[in-house]
């Protein structure tokens, strides 16, 4: 297994890796709307979703992968009322690529984020 870390996404805020690659697959930990320096990108769900996806993009790049290689994504929302906004940003991020996905409402997210997104992707790392 290969732990993945990049300065282009926020450092892990707990006992975990930004991602781990193994057997040609990269497992990305959930990302919230923080900038790489650990400060909030914004207080609204659209800005937080854009930042979370930008962080995943940076982690995927560090893991010899890309958004086009995402197999599955999981979205956690603080409120399902935000589904439409998040879905719009998510669709723009992935373009024509449509990974499998789950989206659930969570009672509370780390740092009281409005959205958290994780993914699993193909990678050229072993």
N, C-alpha and C positions, 0 to 999 in steps of 0.2 A: 504494500500500500504506500502511496505517495501523498503526504500532506501538501496542500496547496495554500500558498499565502502570497498576497500581493498588497503593495502599498496603495494601489489604485482603488481600493475598497476599504471600508472601515475594518479595523482589527476586530477579531473575535472578542466579545465582551464576557466570555465565560470559558469553561474548560472544553473547548471544541476547536476544530479547524474551520477556516473559511470554506474549504472543500477537501475531499479526499478522492484520489484517482486510484482505480484498481481494475485490472482486467479490461482495459479499453473503455471504462465508464468513469465519469466524474460525478460525484455526489456533492452538490452544493448546499451548504447550510442556508437557512432562511436569512434573507436580507431585508432590512427595514429602511426607512427613508433617511438614512444618515449619509453625509458626505464622507469622503475618505478620512478627513480629520476627526470624525466622530461627532460633529455638530449636525443638527437637523438641517435638511435641505429645505424644509418648509413645514408649515403646520396643516396644510390641506392634503386630502387624500391623493389628488392628482400629482402634486409635487413629490409626495412620499413614494408613490408608485413609480414615477419616472426615476427617482434616485435608487430605489431598490433594484429596478431592472438594469440601471447603469452599473450598479455594484455587481450584479450577477454577470453582466457582460465582461467586466474587468476580471472577475474570478475565472470565468470560462476561458478567456484569452490566456490567463496564466496557466491554465490546465490543458493547453493545446487543444482547445475546443472552441465552439462559437454558438451563438443563439440558433443558428440553422441546424445544429446537432442536438438540440434539446429534445429529449424523448418524452419527458413528463415534467410538468410543473405543478406545484401546490401553492395555492393562494389562501392566506388567512386574513379575514377582514374583521375589524373591530365592530363594524356594522354592515349588514347585508344591504343596507340602503345605499352604500357606496359601490355596489356591484357594477352598475352601468359605467361610471367614470373609470373604474379600474379596468374593466373589460375593454374600453376604448383605448386606453393607454397601452394595455397588453397587446391588443390586436395590431396597433401601429408598430410596436416594438418587434413583433414576430413577422409582420408582413404576411406573405402567403404561406409561411410555415405554420403548421397547426399541431403542436405537440399535444399529447394527452394531458388532461388537466383535471384537478379537483379544486373546488373553491368552497371554503367553509367559514362560518362566522365563529369567532373565538371570543370568550368572555373578556380576555385581556391579553395583550401582546407585550413583548419586551419593550421597556421604556415607554409604555403606553402608546406605541405606534398605532397608526390607523390601518396599516397593511404590512404583511410580511410575505415574502415570496421565496420559495426554494425550488430547485430543479435537479434533474438527473439528465446527463447528456453523454453522448459518445465522445471519446477522447483518444488521441493518438498516444497518450501515456499508458504504460503497462500497469 
